[in-house]
Amino acid sequence: MAGYLHRGEGDPAIHPTVLAGAIFVAALILIVVAMTAMYYQADNREWDQKVLNEQPEELAKVRADQESRLSSYRWVDAKNQIVAIPIDRAMELEVRDLANP
């Protein structure tokens, strides 16, 4: 039994082996954490590009319609002679009217 506990000549030293194993495990954990962080960062970038920054076609059409209504002359009610004018022109007229009471 005494020979069983004794380290032979060809056996590796236990402390350097455990230290090397611990360093390997710590490095592996750091690499896994870093790769996970990189994955989630890339995933968030893709989400922003594909979902948040891309306008649905219907929304783009509504915005284009609103923009054309705000920037053009048109009849609101031809019978009562009510006309819509571009918003920029309306603001200019309002400022002019407020400046000259």
C-alpha positions in Angstrom: 0.0 0.0 0.0 2.9 2.4 0.6 4.0 2.0 -3.0 0.6 3.0 -4.2 0.8 6.5 -2.6 4.4 7.0 -3.8 4.9 8.9 -7.0 7.0 7.1 -9.5 9.8 8.5 -11.7 7.7 8.8 -14.9 4.5 10.3 -13.4 3.8 14.0 -14.1 3.8 16.4 -11.2 0.2 17.0 -10.0 0.5 20.7 -9.2 1.6 22.0 -12.6 -0.9 19.7 -14.3 -3.8 21.1 -12.1 -2.6 24.6 -12.7 -2.4 24.1 -16.5 -5.9 22.6 -16.4 -7.3 25.5 -14.3 -5.7 28.0 -16.7 -7.2 26.1 -19.7 -10.7 26.0 -18.1 -10.5 29.8 -17.2 -9.4 30.7 -20.8 -12.1 28.5 -22.2 -14.8 30.2 -20.1 -13.5 33.7 -21.1 -13.6 32.7 -24.8 -17.1 31.4 -24.5 -18.3 34.5 -22.7 -16.6 36.8 -25.3 -18.1 34.8 -28.2 -21.5 35.0 -26.6 -21.2 38.7 -26.2 -20.1 39.1 -29.8 -23.0 37.0 -31.0 -25.6 39.1 -29.1 -24.0 42.3 -30.3 -24.2 41.1 -33.9 -27.8 39.9 -33.4 -28.8 43.3 -32.0 -27.2 45.0 -35.0 -29.1 42.8 -37.4 -32.3 43.3 -35.6 -31.9 47.1 -35.8 -31.1 46.9 -39.6 -33.8 44.5 -40.5 -36.7 45.4 -38.2 -36.3 48.8 -36.7 -34.8 50.7 -39.6 -36.9 49.2 -42.3 -40.3 50.8 -42.9 -43.2 48.7 -43.9 -44.5 49.4 -47.4 -47.9 50.5 -46.1 -46.3 53.0 -43.7 -44.1 54.4 -46.4 -47.2 54.9 -48.6 -49.1 56.7 -45.8 -46.2 59.0 -45.1 -45.8 59.8 -48.8 -49.5 60.6 -49.0 -49.3 62.8 -45.9 -46.2 64.6 -47.3 -47.9 65.3 -50.6 -51.0 66.6 -48.8 -48.8 68.9 -46.7 -46.8 70.3 -49.6 -49.4 70.8 -52.3 -52.4 73.0 -53.1 -55.8 71.1 -53.3 -59.5 71.7 -52.9 -60.8 70.6 -49.6 -64.3 71.7 -50.4 -64.8 73.1 -53.9 -68.5 73.9 -53.3 -67.6 76.2 -50.4 -64.4 77.3 -52.0 -62.1 75.9 -49.3 -58.5 75.3 -50.4 -55.6 73.6 -48.7 -52.2 75.2 -49.2 -48.7 73.9 -48.5 -47.9 74.1 -44.8 -44.7 76.1 -45.5 -46.7 78.8 -47.3 -49.4 78.7 -44.6 -46.7 79.4 -41.9 -45.3 82.2 -44.0 -48.7 83.8 -44.3 -49.4 83.4 -40.6 -46.1 85.0 -39.6 -46.8 87.9 -42.0 -50.3 88.3 -40.6 -49.0 88.3 -37.0 -46.3 90.8 -37.8 -48.8 93.3 -39.3 -51.8 93.5 -36.9 
